[in-house]
Amino acid sequence: MSNTVKSKKTQIGGPLGLGSKTEKQGRRMNGAEAIIASLEAEGVDLVFGYPGGQAIKIYDALYDSKQITHILARHEQGAVHEADGYARATGRPGVVIVTSGPGATNTVTGIATAYMDSVPLVVITGQVPRGVIGTDSFQESDIVGITMPIVKHSFLLQSAEELTTTFREAFHIASTGRPGPVLIDVPSDIQSEQIVFNYPDEVNLPSYRPTYKGNAKQIKQAVGVIERASKPILYVGGGAIASGATEELVKLSTMMQIPVVTTLMGKGAFPASHPMNLGPVGMHGSKFANLAMTESDLIIAAGARFSDRVTGKLSEFAPHAKVIHIDIDPAEIGKIREAQVPIVGDLKGVVAGIVATIEKEACTPRTEAWNAQIAEWRERYPFYDAQITENPDEIVPEIAMQKLSAKLDPHNSVVVTEVGQHQMWAAQFIDREEPRSFISSGGLGTMGFGFPASIGAAFGRPGAQVVCIAGDGSFQMNSQEMATAAIHNVPVKVVIMDNRALGMVHQWQKLFYSERYSFTELDANPDFVKLADAYSWQAERVTDPTKLDEAYDRMLACDGPFLLDVAISDQQNVFPMVAPGKAMSDVMGAIDVAVGAVRTDVPGEPAPVVREKSPCAKIDAQFGGRWEADPKDKGPHQGEGSNGEGAAEEEGDVR
């Protein structure tokens, strides 16, 4: 191993700040002061939180810090989401300080959100004194036990002497390997104990040694499989962003002419403008991307975990494909889909090794016919066609997202979403050129995440345009954080796609539950413009599609926070869509230019009429001549049995 590699390896997970070189090293102080000094030693300059009785000593020590700025959220859940948004936008661990009991339990949803999406957080919770732990004392909760399934690691401090070592280990664990949240529970009596501050630079965790360097034999094997593949796909997930592997992935795709699909977490990891980028895949991915994945003979999974929202019916997922799975977390490899070539390691380094081997062996692509086939699918099944607009007086969500995308600086903006229909429209139509420029709750699907996360992202990227795409339901879950943005004049822009409904569940009820809209209508919504005014925000509402452009311009030109309430119909659906339990190639609502600018295979709607002399006859023949042979033979609707009865089984939270 060269000296250069050794030097790099020793730096992995090291303090981002001065570490032991801090001026406070060797000073005598109490535990609360040592907590703040530890954060300073790690280079932390921003924390989010909410004070309380068992954290009051920590907050008293924080009062004297000249390095750390504290952002007072209006709810502990908001504080964690803000720290999460900061971490995703910057790559640095987000830090949260809250009190015990309800303060700690209010962090649970935020911690779970970060855990599911592999986001580095350090959450510091006050705790009741050691002597009364377990007695149900006032504002006591076993937050370590409560959060155990949703943290990467947790600590309950037993003495002040272990405080600095614990903080060093917490930041190391949170930010190395597969990132994740770490919780430190600090009894209040430890906060009063006196210690000599001694911050370590190194950690000694024999049981925790993430693998960064991929196995050379497996990398060479992967290159052989790639060279022989005629229908490969690069399947890029959030691990590509965590690893910083964009440049290497672009090289691999370009050299071997491999088309790329991205997960929701992987959006931005591969430039949208690159000709090989097919965009999102899965439940609300394009039909052409889903077909490409289905028909591929090789999937190169790059920091992606084969989520059910991507694979659809697992037994029918990519049936002809071999799998090269690259992930820093060995637990992910083989968990869902068997990998013929498993590679454990840091994605950036592994892909760089693959690229170097391809160059050395002068490999050439065999994908010309494959890319031509995908180009035909891409032309036949576009994401959207303006001709399908049925009511010209209504704002069309797809067009609204396209317009917004065109107005954003592709290299200096961050788009953050809430969860629901608007999230999927944003993923489909807002182009991203840079990693860490699209932030969304993927694994947990947390309504209420996006708005506070956008505040955190704005703190982390102060020079960038930060826009939050929200639904009227999800925005109200943490709308109190408007006060946080107002008091700090955070220039976050919120676009509410306002359909007066819990849109995604409403859509499922429309498609699969005979339009039985059980408690998904939000007729009692507030006037969002008046709500914004109450928090000293600028705001307006737009209902006319011809006035949307000007409204966007006013919003983006505003120096401070701005809310734009965009009225859309509650009958708008997110298409294309793969119903739960269906194969990812079994897509409803995709536009098919072979039958005109209409959506096909939508439950309850008649089959479209085939145009004479369809230009897509060759593709039709390849897939069984479905439209050319018998346009009336649609088969059962999505979500129905062969007799046309039965609704799709719901799998997971769809809100």
GIPE-V529065 format. One record per residue. NEAR is the number of other ideal C-beta (glycine too) atoms within 12 Angstrom. Layout:
BEGIN
near=<NEAR:NEAR>
END
This chain:
BEGIN
near=<10:8:9:10:14:12:12:18:21:16:19:25:31:27:34:29:28:22:30:23:17:29:17:32:24:16:20:17:31:27:42:39:34:42:48:41:42:51:45:39:36:40:25:42:24:38:44:48:43:41:28:31:26:40:41:25:35:48:32:22:32:35:16:18:27:13:24:30:21:34:38:29:43:28:33:42:41:43:49:57:58:55:51:57:57:47:47:48:39:34:24:34:44:52:51:54:51:49:38:42:29:25:39:45:30:35:51:34:34:50:48:33:45:49:37:35:43:41:53:41:52:51:57:57:52:46:45:35:27:26:14:18:27:16:12:12:21:17:27:33:31:25:40:32:21:28:36:21:16:33:37:38:37:37:35:29:39:22:22:34:18:25:41:42:29:36:41:38:34:44:44:36:34:48:40:35:33:38:41:40:48:42:46:48:44:52:37:39:24:37:43:25:28:19:30:21:33:27:40:28:26:18:30:13:20:6:10:21:20:29:28:28:26:38:22:18:15:28:33:25:24:42:36:22:31:41:26:23:33:27:33:45:47:51:53:52:49:45:42:43:43:39:40:23:39:39:23:34:46:30:26:44:41:24:29:41:31:47:45:45:44:49:44:42:41:47:48:44:47:47:28:33:17:29:20:36:37:38:45:49:49:44:46:42:42:42:45:38:44:43:37:42:52:37:32:40:29:38:46:47:54:51:46:52:38:33:35:26:37:41:39:38:25:23:14:20:35:38:22:20:33:30:38:45:42:49:44:39:33:22:19:30:32:21:22:26:31:20:32:26:34:31:42:32:36:35:47:33:30:43:46:29:33:45:30:22:29:31:17:13:18:12:28:15:26:20:33:15:16:29:29:18:25:39:21:25:36:30:22:34:39:28:38:29:24:17:16:29:22:15:13:14:15:25:38:31:43:39:32:42:38:26:32:37:32:20:29:34:22:23:21:18:37:47:52:52:51:48:45:48:47:50:45:44:44:43:45:43:37:42:34:42:28:29:39:38:39:50:57:51:44:41:30:33:34:41:39:39:52:52:55:54:57:53:53:51:47:41:40:37:35:23:16:30:32:45:45:55:48:48:51:43:37:43:43:28:31:43:38:28:46:40:28:38:43:29:19:27:22:38:33:52:46:53:51:48:48:40:40:28:36:36:42:38:35:36:41:38:30:36:37:33:23:17:19:16:23:15:14:29:22:27:14:11:26:25:18:35:27:16:26:33:21:18:29:19:36:28:33:32:29:32:21:17:27:15:21:34:22:18:34:32:20:21:39:27:16:26:15:25:35:40:44:44:36:44:32:38:28:32:22:38:35:42:41:42:41:44:36:30:27:36:27:44:36:34:38:41:38:41:33:40:32:36:31:24:22:27:38:37:38:30:35:23:19:16:24:27:16:28:20:13:10:25:20:27:21:18:31:27:15:18:27:13:19:27:35:24:15:14:23:13:15:25:20:20:29:39:31:26:15:9:9:15:14:19:25:31:18:19:21:19:20:33:32>
END
